[in-house]
Structure formats: structure tokens, C-alpha cells
Amino acid sequence: MEEKLLSEQEASGARRGRGASGGAAARRAARSGGGPGIQQTYINRKINVYEVLDEEGLALIEANADIVLEETGIEFRDDAEALALWKEAGADVKGERVHFPKGLPRSLLKTAPSTYIQHARNTARSVQIGGDATVFAPVYGPPFVRDLDGNRRYATIEDFQNFVKLAYMAPSIHHSGGTVCEPVDVPVNKRHLDMIYAHIRYSDKPFMGSVTAPERAEDTVAMAKIVFGDDFVENNTVLTSLINANSPMVFDETMLGALKVYARHNQACIVTPFILAGAMSPVTVAGTLTQVLAEVLAGAAFTQLIRPGAPVLFGTFASSISMQSGAPTFGTPEPSLVSYGAGQLARRLGLPFRTGGSLCASKVEDAQAAYESANTLNSTMLAGTNFVLHAAGWLEGGLASSYDKFMMDIDQLGMQQKFAEGVDLSENGQAMDAIRQVGPGSHFLGCDHTQANFQTAFYRSSIADNNSYEQWLAEGQKTAPQRANALARRWLETYEAPYLDPGIDDGLKDFIARKKESMPDAFT
């Protein structure tokens, strides 16, 4: 199967031709962190993580989480199988509430891998999740889009396909993501088929599965098996999917159903408490971390009851709220502290870590959006995050996917990728020849070292305008969102689909047609 995937990759490269991989185009792409067709691999961080808790603080949070698990417990609602499995494992089950003896979830998690590979149908796009790797994935879940004409409207399947195409072309996006927007023009019970197909057809990067119903998760696995083969899927991970806790301290039937499907098939689950601190957790950082850890321990350990060794991620989505209005706020200090602390707790458990992104509450692509997104993204990187959902395109507290902001965000992601490379201490990085050649009182512009490195020396933004005021006036006084808009339009106009074996494509279309014919449309 891997040989077949590699042959598809080679065929795709042949179709793209040489222009995207060499010559002036490649040099320009290197200066700006890449461009369409110039893909970067996932990040191998060479920088240290930032830690806010010492050993005493970490031990305190862990002890408090154990108390919550044992005394308060976690509810597993409307799932008799889950309750039976926990009882068999030694937990105290009272109704739908599970009380965990100290150490039980941690002992179960010893079988969970600390790193794994999520395979893409193009083997060059496969990603490591865990360790020193960071993977960027797009925005997830908004029902609205802010389109290329500046309108806020409900998302369509065409929008969904467009965001998949943009993510495929974006060099600093390593993963196609999941519900990049909610296509409300397709029936609820059938749209997952079109969404999964879009990820497979319009991209060759890894992707996420549907979690809105167990049967939709089963459909996702079935479609993955058409692409990769039954045995490959059962013995490797090709899907990484989002399982949210219904905070505080509840896992519901829908999420548990999807979790069981993916874990049974050896596919990865991101167990993520969805926290708006002050509403869904305590208002303090330590209290929120305690609850997050308790919820992750319960949900992640459950994957190992289903299938020992199934990949699982320690996830957290933590936002603060306005204590005046109750509205979510982003880019504030407290969620950053939660991210840093949760990253430390995840590493102590030996689990890959997910948090953060380019989050903001702003309704448009303005200064508020930029500041809040930058604050969140910086702490995401420094927390040592392995899987970054919502890395590009998030607007309006997650209610809207924005074309313009998507392009602005991927520019920032390219900068983060460069930053994560750390300091080059090679002979070239030390630049001693340049210092000797130039000496006191001169400049480095014309020296041999500068000439040899000028094309790749500094990251060059594809969005920022660093020209003179006069040139900016002459070029139409365009703002950053306007430049991003033009770039998005240009990318979509020049998009070329990656190669997909016609037999696989036919198999997917036949599966989708049969599934859609088997049930009437439902819009709720």
C-alpha cells in the first residue's frame, strides 16, 4: 500500500512540473516560507518549551485531579457499554457517574503511544504527532464564513472545498483538518460524506474524521479504507479526530460513540475539554488545570479500554470569558497560562498535546483579530503543542471561517515555523568569515557571506507591505486584509488538484452514492 501511495506522489509531482520545485519560483518561496506547491514538512522544534509550573505546582495539580476523579467523578452519559467497561476495570460506577481509584486512569494510559505517525495518502505529507513535532491544521467548526466579497453568510460545500484547497496549497499548513466550515447547504445526515471526500479529493495531506454521530465515524473509517486499504488502516493511523468533553466533567453519548469507533480501528482521538473558564471551569488557572487534567485522564484512559495502544492526545481548549457579558475572550493571559501548564502535564503523562491556534473574538480582520491571534499563537508554540487546531482562518470566536484571515494566519504560521528552527550554530550560521572579511566600520551588504545567504536569510512575509509610503500610495493604499484577499483569489484561480487514483475515486463516489440513497435527507 505504501508503494502505491508513493507512486501517486510521484505522479502528482510529474503533473505539477518543474516550475514549482526549482529555479526562481523556489527561491522566492524560500524567502517567504513557501508558496503554492512549495510544501514545508511538519515542524521539528529546536527551541525550548516555556514552563510556568515547578515540580511542586505540577504535583499539586495532579493530586487535586486525582481527588476530583475519585470523589466527584466523571459522568459517561447514555452509554451502557462505557459504564460496564469502567466497572470491569475497577472503577466505582454509580448510575452514570464513574469514580476512579487513584492511579487507575494513569495505569491504563501506559499503553498509549507518546508519538505516532498520521499517514497521508501522499507519503511525503505524513506527519509525526508527538515529541518535538508541531503540526498546524486549519480552523474547525464555524457555521459561517466571511467570504471574498466581505459578506458574512452561512457556509456552503463550495466554501468547504475552497478552504481545503487553500490549506492544501499553504506551505505552512501541514494537515487538512476537519470541519473547516459547516456546509449548511447539504443535509446534516449526509454532509460528512461530502466533507471527507473533499479532504481526500482536493488535498493529499492528512485529515480528520467526522464525530457528529458514531455511524458517521464508521463512514469515515470506511472511506479511509477505500483509500488506504483495510489492513493498513487497522494497523496504522490515518485519522486524528476531535473528541470534546462536555465540560464540566461529562462525556456524552455522541462523543463517546465516535471515540469508540476510532479507537477500535486504531485511529487517534484528541480528548479535549472545551473550557470557557468561569462558565465551564473555575475562574482560576490552577482550578481550570485541575479540571482539564481530570477530564483528559478519564476520556483518554477510556480509549485504552477500547483498544490498548490506540493513539490519544491530551487536548485542551481554554478561553476566558467577560465577567460582564459572559462572552468568550481570546488572547488574554490566563488561557496562555493554562496552555503552558497543560503542556507540562501532557508531557508528564507521555501523551501528545493539542491546544491553541490563531484565536480571536473580533468580527472582522482588524487589529483586535491580529493581536489576539498573535498572543494565542505565540503561547501555543512555546507551550510545545504537537497538534494545533484552528491555526488559520478563525474569526468571531469560532463562528466564522474567514478567507482573508486564513491567508494572513498562514503567513504568521510560516514565521512560527522559521522561529521554531532555533539558532543555526553551523559554520555558516556563525558567520565568522563575514566578520573577518568586513572588519570595523564597513557594512555586510556586499560581502561573500551575505551574497550566498541573502535569498533565505530572513523570513519574507507574503502579506506585509514594507515598501515606502510613496510606493504604497502608488499601489492603491492596500491594507493587509486586501492583500490577503487578492492572494486567496489568486491561489484559488491557480489551484490544481493532487493526483488521486481513478479507481479509488470511483470507489469513494460509489460508496457516497449508496450511503446517500439509503436514507432520506435530514436537516436537524
Secondary structure, DSSP 8 states (H G I E B T S, - for coil): -HHHHHHHHHHHHHHH-STTTSHHHHHHHHHTT-BTTB----EE--S-------HHHHHHHHHHHHHIIIII-EEETT-HHHHHHHHHHT-EEETTEEE--TTHHHHHGGGS-SEEEE--SSGGG-EEEETTEEEE------SEEE-TTS-EEE--HHHHHHHHHHHHH-TT-----S-SS--TTS-TTTHHHHHHHHHHHH--S-B----SSHHHHHHHHHHHHHHH-HHHHHHSB-BEEEEEE-SSSEE-HHHHHHHHHHHHTT-EEEEEEEEEBTTTB-SSHHHHHHHHHHHHHHHHHHHHHHSTT--EEEE-EEEEE-TTT--EE-S-HHHHHHHHHHHHHHHHHT--EE---S----SSSSHHHHHHHHHHHHHHHHTT-SEETT-S-EEGGGTEEEHHHHHHHHHHHHHHHHHHT----SHHHHTHHHHHHH-TTS-STTSHHHHHHTTTSS---SS---S-HHHHHHTT---HHHHHHHHHHHHHHH-------HHHHHHHHHHHHHHHHTS-----
